[in-house]
Amino acid sequence: MIPLIKLSRLPRHQRLRKAEKILAGTELEILRAPGAGPLTADRLAYLGELLDLLAGDGEFPPPQRQALGEAARNWPGSPEARRRIVNTARHLLLAAMGRSSADWDFVDAAGRLDGAGRRIFPGMEVYLEDIRSPFNVGAMFRVCESFGVERLRLSPLCADPRHPRALRTSMGCVDILPWERRDLNDAPAAGSAPGPDIGPCFALETGGTDLGDFVFPRTGTLIAGSEELGVSPESLARADASLGRLSIRTYGAKGSLNVSVAFGIAVQRWAEALAGTP
């Protein structure tokens, strides 16, 4: 690790960047070796001095400087408390560098995901229709992985799941979930294979059956549509002729939710229904 005297002489932005990397590495070590942790007495002393150095930076606004000072005073604390101290200090540095914390700034010891360990509900499928934001696509992949979705289909106009922003938000889920890009409403070209039979389907859309009253199918496809336009008329007609529309009641002035948030609520409730089905 860089000597603190050398660190203190670096330009401020460079100093904060290097300190954030030290704290990120420390947090990962703590995660990988819970309990007593891997930190030696020398390392604990070094980190305490680093926190003191940061707390003495007069360019931090008072609340952030106070939080860093509290982190330094509480260091090293109990082994269980160390990650929280390090995590708090690290995110204060990210904010000072003008970086708003996002999922990809979170330290995760899991590494590459192992799809063999996930529970799958056979026949639980999803169709993402014209979801434009790679952040939303990545978040929706993460929802599907968490709640046992077997397969995703994406319309041609969906953001690319392998876009860097989608990969960041999905946190590895794109690599372990079966997915394909396919427009469910396109008529097959002459001589080509017919489109997939998605079986029973329902749309996540306003004007439908309330979430608490909706009867989820054992197998079927949930259709989630564009952030701006919602589910297309073609897909709505398909859903209306099958299982209908699922709606989530809200109570605020806005009256709507981010598509990935609404999708997460719906998929969790579907998985809960399937998990309780004999």
N, C-alpha and C positions, 0 to 999 in steps of 0.2 A: 504494500500500500504506500501511497505517496506520503512522504514525511509532512507533518502538519505545518512546519515552518515554511516549507516550499509551497504548500497549498495556500497558506495565508498570503503569499506574495503574488499569486496569480491574479489576473483581471477578474472582477467579480463574477461575470457570467461564466467564465471558464471554471472558476472555483466552485460555483454552485453546481455546475454540470458534473464535475468530477466527484463532488461530495454526494450528489444524488446517486451516482453509479455505485459508490462505496456502500451507501445505505441499501440500495436495491440488492446488491450481492449479499449483504449481511442478512437481509430479510429472507432471501432464498435459502441461505444456510440454516437459519432458524427453522424454516418450514420443513426442510429435509431431515432435520435431526431434532424432533420435539423433545420436551422434557428438559433435561439439563442443558441441551444445546451444545454446539461445537465450539463456542466462543471461549478462548483461553483468557487467563487473567490479563495478559498483555493486550489482547484484542479488546476486551471490555474497557481497559483504561484508554486505549486509543480512541474508541468510539465516544467515550465520555468527553475526552478533550475535543473531539470533532464537534460534538454538540455544543460545547462551551464556545468554540470558535464561531459557530453559526449564530448562536444566541447573542454574541457580541457585535453582530453586523447591524450597524445603525441604520442601514438603508431599508430594512424590513419595516413595514407598517407596524404600529404598536401591537395590534392583536396577534400578528404572526410572530413578532419578536417575543411577546409574552409566552406564546405557546412553545416556542423553541427553548426559552429559558426554563419552562416547566419540564420539558422533556429532559433537559440537561440535569436539572435538580433530581429528577426521579430515576435517572440512570444509575446503576444497571437495573435496579428493581428485581422482582422475581423473574425466573426464567419464562413464566407464562406472560409476563407483562412486557418483555423486551420487544417482541414483534410489534405490539401496538405503539410503543415509543418510536421505534425505527420507522414504522409505516407513516405515522403522523408527521415526523420530521421530513421524510422523503416527499410527501405530497405538498408540504409547505414550500419545499424547494422547487418542485414542478410549477406551482402557482407563481412563484417569484420569477421564474424564467418565462412566464407567459404561456405555459402549457396547462390547459384545463384537463384535469384528470379524466381519463376514459378507461373502458374495460381493459384495453391493451397496455395500460400503465400498471395494472394490478399484477402482483407477483403470485405466480401459481406454480407449485412444485410438481404438478401432475405430469408436465411434459406432454409428449404425444399421447393422444387418447387411444385407448384400446376398445374398439367396437365390440369385441367379443363379450365384454362384461355388461352390456346394456340390455335392459328388458325391452322386448318388442311386442307390440300388440298386432298380431297378423291381420292384415286387411285395413289397418288404420293408415289412411293416406291423405295427402295434402296437395292441393293445386294452388300455386302462387301465381296470380294473374296480374301482370304489368306492375309489379312492385318495383318502383324506380330507384329507390335509395339502396345502395349497397349496405349501408348500416342496418336498414330494416331487414334486408335479405339475410344478412349474417345473424341478426338477432333471432329471426324466425327459424333458421337452421338450428340454433342453440335451443330454442323452445322444443322443436321436434325431437332433438336428441334427448332432452330431459324427460319427455313424457311418452316415449315409446313409439313414435311414428315410424311406420315401416318404410315408407317411400315418399319422396317429394317429386312433383312435376312442376316445372316452371314454364310460363309462357315465353315466347320468343322475345318479348319486350321487357322481361324482368332484368334487373341488374345482374351482372355476372357474379355468381357465388365465389369466384376466384379473384375478384377485384380485391386489391389490398385492404380496402376498408371493410369489405364483407368478411374476409379472412380474419381480420382483427376482431370483429364483433362476434364471429362464430366460435372463436377460440378452439379451433381444431375440429369442430363438428362437421364441417364440409367434407373432411377426409373420411369420415366413418359412416355417413348416411348415404344410402342409395338415392340418386336423383338423376333426372333427365330433363332436357328442355323439349317441350312438346306442347303444341297448341291443341287443347282438347276440342275446340270448336271448328277446326279446319276440316273440311271435307277432304278425304284422301284423293290424291291425284289418280288418274286412270292407270290401272295396272299396279298401283302401290298397295302396301298392306293397310288395312283399316286402322283408324286411330284406336287408342286403348279404350277398353270398356272399363269405365271407372266405377260401375255399379251404382249403388245408392249414393246420392251426393246432397250436400246442403251448403248454403252460402252464408258467410258471416257478413251480415248486412242489416241496415236499419229496416224497421217495419215488419220484423219477423216475430217468431215465438221467443218469449223472454228466456234467458239462460236458465233460470230456475225451473222452467216448465218444459224445456226441450227434451225430447227423448232421443238420446244419442244411439246410433246404430252400432252393432257389433263390428261390422265392416262397412267401409264407405270412404268418401272423399270430402274433405272440408275445403271449400273454395274461399280464398281471401283475395280481395281485389285491390286495385290501385289506391294509393294514398289520397289522390285528389278526386278521382271519379268513381271509386267503389268498384263493385263487381260489374262486369259488362252485361248488357241486356241479354246476350246469347247465353252466358253462364247462369244468369238469374232465371231465365226461362227453363234451363236444364234443371236447376235446383228446385224451382217451383213445381216442376212436374215430378219431382222425386220426393225428397224429405223436407223441402221448404227452406226457410231462412231462420237463422239464429241471430238474435239481437241481445246486446248487453245494455241493461238499463243504467243510465247515468243520472246524476243529480246536480251537476254544475251548470253554469251559464254557457260553457262551451258546448256541451252536449255531445262531444265525440272524443275518441281516444286515438292516440297514435296507433297505426295499424299493427305494429309488432306487439304492443301492449294488449290490445283487444284480442289479437291472435293467441297470445300466451294465456289469457284468461280462458278462452274457449277450449284450447287444446288441453289445458290442465283439467278442466271439468270433464272433457271427453275421456281422458285417461283415467280419471277417478271413477267414472261410471264403468269403464271396462275392467278396471282392477277389482271392482266389487261384483262383477258378473260371474256366476259359477260356470 
